[in-house]
Amino acid sequence: MGRPAKTLTRVVLLALCVALAGCAPSSLSLTATELTAHAGLAADDSPIYDTLTDPTAEAAVYDFSARLFRECVRQDSGGNVFVSPLSVLYALALAENGAAGQTLAQLEAATGMSAGQLTDYLNAYARRAAGEDAFDAGVSGDALELSLANSVWLRDSEGLVVGDEFLAACGERLGAQAYRAAFDQSTVDDVNAWVSERTHGMIPELLSQIPASAQLYLINALAFEGTWEEPYDEEGSVEPDVFTTEEGVRQDVRMMRSHEQDYLENDLATGFVKPYENYNYAFVGILPNEGVTVGELLESLDGTALRELLTPVEYASVDAGLPMFTTTYQTELTDALRALGIDDAFDEQAADFSPMGESEDGPLYVGQVIHKTYVDVNEEGTRAAAVTSVGMDGASGTPDNPVVNEVILDRPFVYLIVDQQTMTPVFMGVAESIG
């Protein structure tokens, strides 16, 4: 027998990723009660680098990233798209740690890893971003340009019981703070304040109200800000140019020109890699060949093909052109995740989030998945931001004369921000127009 509609309850998962500087210690004054004391992320026995470069995990991350991105572009055909697969993985990991049965199986199939494996991978990545020793050599460094934060918000209700093991996994392995809150306007203000702080003001508001059926919010914040290893000279390397859309519309742009050492190529596209300062991260620009659309290129890229495309061609450099651009993007990811095989989580009758908890109003299920992003690429570097809300109801020698190629992004292109050490895709975007 189906449950009456009035008994349906939900959890809202919010994954925020923002390309900004590392988050400073929190100075927030919240009305919500924090339930967890932060003692840092629990570490594994394996070195961080070994976990992040494990071939099975790397293949799973690339496959998930390519499929998620492709689905987003399919559903927003012809528009600019900008998503963070890494942020969405953090949101799904929070959910997986509270899932069971077929619901968990579908989530694991979509991410390509078990809940434990995904949690281990994301734990290792968070510790890498925090500057921990990646090679277990006894040497730690400064935090990277990327910062991460997770939190769990619980409705303050005697009718909601949340599993201790779920909270422990989120806290110890994913570093999530847990808050108990009234889920009234004060909680709206608290969540928005938390989001604003973790995104350095780039996303000042996430919630306008909290539905009566909402029981939990699971939030991931990811922040990155990168300056170019070799910044552009506004006087010499930035010049007026024209960007032409697939419809033939000509748009005036400021084109940033540079010479880069890493040239990319496959049968359908060419590209370049431009590193950010310290070579931890890089911007990747990929231009479909003449006569090939962005959509056709993406349809050809599964995880393996994407990883191969990001491998530089030997003995080849590139004269690159990158337009200055700013993009804001928002999408609802439910359909995209369903296309990846996640069905039961969104079905109020079939969802099994019993390890997460239970409510006297009824079992928990996913009601919506909202993803908001922002990116600004200029002569100094890149700032990007994203917020994902998943709403649950209830080395070799170089020849003397290397080949020099040219890739000018003056028509629709694909771009990524990747971790240069682990090749983890952090952000992925499509620029169909500039302006």
N, C-alpha and C positions, 0 to 999 in steps of 0.2 A: 504494500500500500504506500502510495506517495505521501510525502510529508505536506501538511498544509503550508501554504506560502508564508503565513505569518510566523512559522517556526524557523525559517531559513536565517542562518547567521553567516557572517563573513569575516575574513581576515584580509587586510589590505597590506600588500608588500610593496615597498617603495625603494627602488634602487636609483640612487643619484650618482651620476658621474660627472665630474667637473674638471676641466683642464685648468688647474690653478696651482698655486704654491701649496706646500704641505700645510695641513690644518694645524692651527695653533691649539694649545690646550684649551679646553672649553671654559668659557667665563659666563656661560648662560645661567640665568636665574629662572628656573622653571617651576611651575606649580605642580608638575607631575613628580611622583616619588620614585627615585632611582632604586632599583632592587638589587643591583649588582655592583660589586666593587671591582674596579679594573686592576688586574694584576698582570696584564700583558697576555699575548697569545701563547698558548701551549705549543711547544715545539715538537717536531718529530725527530726520530733518530737519524733519518736520511738528510744529507745536505740539501739545502734549498735548491741549488742548481740542478741536482739530480732529479728532484721531484718535478721541477718545471720543464725539464728537457726529456723526461721519460717519453719514448716514442709513442706509446699508447695514449698518454695524456695529451701530448702535443697534437696528435692526429684528431683526437676528440674535440679539442678546443677549436681547431681550424675548421673541422666539419660543422660544428654547431654555429660558429661565426658566419661561415659562408651561407649556410642554409637560412639562418635567421635574417641576415642582411638581404638575401635574395627575395625572401618572402615580403619583407618591408618594402622593397623597391617594386615588387609586383603589385602590391596593394596601394601604392602611391605613385603609379606610373606617370612619368613626365614631370615630377616635382623633385625638389631637392630633398635628400634623405640623409640623416646623420644619426647613427645609433652607436651604442657601446655594448658589444657582446659581452665584455668582461663584467660590466655592471649587471647585466641581465643574468649572467651566471651566478653572481653573488646573491641576487634576489631568489633565484631558483634553489640555490643551496640552502638558504634559510628555510624555504618551503619544504625541500626534500628531507631535512632533518626532523620535520614534523609530519611526514607522510608515511603511509603503509600500504600494503597490498598492491592492487593494480594501479592505483594512483601513483605510488612510488615507482613502480616498474616503468610506467610511461614517462615519468620525469627522467629517470635514469637512462632510458633508451634515447630520449631527445638530447640529453647532454653528452651521451656516449661514455659515461662513467657511472659507477655506483655512487651513492650518496657519500660514502666514506672516502672514495677516491677523489670526488669533486671537492669535498671539504678539505682534504689534505692538500690538494693543488692550490686552492684559494688561500688556505692558511699559509702555505709557503710563499705565495705571491705577496700577501700582505706583509709578511716578515721581510721579504726582499725589498719592498717599497719603503719599509721603515728603516732600512739601512743595515739589517742584520747580515752577518757573514754568510754569503751564498755558497761558499765552498768548504765550510767547516774547517777553515784554516786558522781560526782564532783571531781574525781581524775583522772588525766591524767598521762601517763607514757612516757617512751622513745619510739622512733620509733622501730618497730620490724625489724627482719632480712630481711624482704621483703619490697621492695620499688616499687612504681608504678608511671608511667608518661604517659600522653597522649598528642598528638599534632595533629593539623590539618594544612595542607599545601595547599594553594590555588594558582593556576596559576594567575599571575598578568596580567589579560586580561580584557578589557572592555566587551568582549563577555561572560564572566563568572559572573553570579549573584548567590551568595550564600545566603541561607535563614538566616535571623537574629535569628529566633527561633532555628534553627539547631545549629548555633554557640553558642547560649546562653546555650542550653542544654548540649552540649559537654563541654563548659567551666565551667559552674556553677555546674553541677551535676557530671561530669566526670573529671573535672580539666584539660581539654585540653587547651594547648596554641595554638593560631592560628597565622599562618605566611602567609604573601603574598610574593610570590617569582617568579622569572623570569622563572623558570623551564628550565634553561639551565645548563651548567656545574657548575655554582656557586651554584645552588640549589642542584645538586648532592653532591657537597662538603658539603653544609650546612646540608643536611639530614644525610649524613654519619658521620659528626661531632657530630650531636645530638645523633645519634644512639650509636656512640662510647662512648660518655660521659655517657649516660644513662646505658650502659652495662659495664662501667668501662674498656673499651678497649677490651672486649671479642669478640665483633662483630664490628670490625673496619670499615667495609664497607657493606652497604646494596644495594646501587644503583651503577650501572656502567654508566647508561644513563637514560634519561627520554623520553618516547615515545611522539611523537607529539600529540597523542590523550589524554594523561593524563591531567586531570583537577584538581584533588585533591589527596592528600595523607593524610590518617588518620592513625596515628601511636600510638600504645600502647607499652610502655616499662615496663617490670616487672623484678625486680632484687632481688635475694636472695643469701645470703651466710650464711651457718650454720656450726658452730663447734659442735662436739658431746658433749652432756652433760657429758659423760664419754669417753674421747678419748682413742684410742687404744695405747698400749705400743708396739712400733716397736720391742723392744727386747723380749717381752714376749707373746704378743697376736697376733702377725702377723707372719705367717709362710708360706713356700712354699706349694703349693697344685696344684691340677689339675682340670681344668674345662673341661667338656666333652659336646660338642655340640650335637644337635639332629642327626647329621650325623655321630657321633662317633669320631669326631676329638678331640684330647686331646690337651689342651692349658695350659701352665704353668701360674699360677697366684700367687699373694700374697694374702692369705686368712686372713682376720681380724676376730678374734674370740672373742666373748663376751657372757655374760649372761644377758638376757633381761627379764623384768617382764611381758611383754605383748605378749602372744602367740595367733596366729590366726589359724583358721581351718574351712574348710567346707568339703563337700564330695569329692572335687577334688584337694584340695591344703592345704598346711600348710604355716605358715608365722610368722613373728615377727615384732615388732615395736621398733625402736631405736630412742630415742628422741635427738633432738638438744638442745644446751644450752638454759636454761630458759624455756624449755618445750612449747615453742610456736609452734614449727614445729617438725615433725618426719619423718624419713625414714621408709618406709614399704617395706619389702621384702617378696614376695609370691612365693613359690616353688610348681609347679604342682606335684601331686603324680606320682610315677613311672608308666609309661604307659600312662600318660596324657600329651598331648602336650600343649604348650602355647596357640596355636590357639584354641584348644578344651576348655581350661579353659576360655578364653575370650569370646567365643561364649555362655558360660553359664552365663555370668555376665551382667545383666542389672543393672540399677542404684540401685534398691533395693537389689539385691544380692551382689553387690559390697559393699554397705554400711554395710550389715550384715557381710560380710567377714572381714571388718575392725573393727568389735566389738570384743575385746579380750575375750578369753575363761576364765571363772572364775577359780580361784585357780590353775592357770597353768603358769609356766614360761618356758623359752626356752634357750637352748645353741645355739647360732647363729653363722653362718659363712657367712661373706660378702666379696667377692673379691674386691680388688681395681680395678677400671676400669674408663676409659674415653671414652665417645661416642660423636661423632658429627653426626647430622642428618639434613636432608633437605627434604622437601616434598612439593608438590603442593596440596592444600587442596580442590580444586574445586570439584573433584569427590566425596570426602568424605562428603562435605557439601551438594552436590546434593543428596547423599544417605540418608541424614537426612531430605530431603524434600525441600531444598532450591533450587528452579529451576529458578523462574522468575528473581531473582537478576542477574543471569548470562546471561539472554536472552536480547539482545539489542532491541528486539521488544517489550518485555513484562515488562521489569524492570520499576519500578516507584520509583524514588528517587527525585521526584519533591520538597518535603520539604527541601532536601539538597541544591538544587539549579538548575539552568539551564544554558546551554551553547548555544551560537549561532551555535555551530557545531553539536548540537543534544543532546538528553537526555543522562543521565548517566546510566551506568550499570557496573556490576562486571566483570572484565576481567580475573583476576587470584587471587589466594590466596596462598602465599608462606609462609612456616613455616620453620625456621631454628633453631636448638637447639644445645646445648653443655652441657655436664655434666661431672664432675670429682669427683669421690668418693674415698677418701683416709683416712689414719688413723687419720687425724685431723678433717675432716668434709666433706662437700659437696659444690662444686661450680657448678652451672648449668646456662645455658643461652639459650634463645630461641628468635627467631624473626619470626613473622608471617606477611606476606604481602598479604593482600587481594586487588587485583588489579581490579578496576572497570572501564570498558571502558565506555566513556561518564560517787561409794564408799561403800564397805562392808568388813567385817573381813576376814582374811586369815587363812586357816587351818595350823596346825603345820607342815604338810608334803605336801606342794603343789606338784603337778605333774610337773616334769621337762621334757620337750620335746627337740628335736634336729631338727634344720632346717639349713642345710648347703647349700648355694647357689653355688653348684659346677656343675650345669647344667642349661639350659635355665630357666630364671625366669622373673617374673613381678615385677616392683617396682614403688613406688609412693613417692612423698614428699607431706605431708598433713599438714594442719593447725590443731594442736591438740585440740584447743579450739572450733573451729567451724566445724572441720572435712572437710573443703573445700579442694578438690584435686587441688593442684597447678601444679604439674608435674606428668606425668605417662609415664612409659617406659617399654620396653622389652629388655632384654639382651640375645640374641641368641648366642653370642660369646663374648669373652673377648680378647682384644688385640688391 
